[in-house]
Amino acid sequence: MPQDTARPANSILTEEQEELLDAYLQKLDDIQEQLKLAEKVQVAIETEHLKRILSR
């Protein structure tokens, strides 16, 4: 079985574990991006709210 070139020869994880770890890290990246987007939306809403308060 040829060794995966992306995996170091001295890796302590199996190929399956490496794949699971990669999938998990990708999911965490996706969640972090969603949180960033949610924070931007929250800031935009709060800004509009403050603008309305100040324009009264």
N, C-alpha and C positions, 0 to 999 in steps of 0.2 A: 504494500500500500504506500504510494508516494506521500511524502510529508507535505503538508500545507505550507507554501512559501511565506504566507503572512504570519505564521506561527513560529516563534523562535524554537530552535532545536531543543533547548533546555526548559521548555514550558512545563509547568507542573499541572496544567489542565489538559484534559482530553480534547479532541477536536469538537466533540458534542458540547462540552462545557464552554469552550471558547465561543461557539456559535450562540449558546444561550446567553453568555455574558455580553456578547455584541448586541444581541436583540434587546437585552435588558438596558444596556447603556443607550441604545437608540431610543427606547421608550422613555427613559429619563430625559434625554435631550428634547424629545417631543413635548413632554410635560413642562419642561422649563420654558420652551418657546410659547406654549399656551399661557403660562403664568405671566410671561412678559407682555403678551398681547392683552391679557385681561387687565394688567396693571395700566397699560396705555389707555384702555377704554375707561377705566376707573378715573384716571387723571383727567381725561377729556370731559367726563361727566361732571366731576367736581369743579373743573374750571368753568364750565358753562353755568353751573349752579352759582358759583361765586360772582360771575359776570352779571347774572340776573339780580342777585342780591345788591350788588353795587350800583346797578343802573336804576334802582328804585328811588 
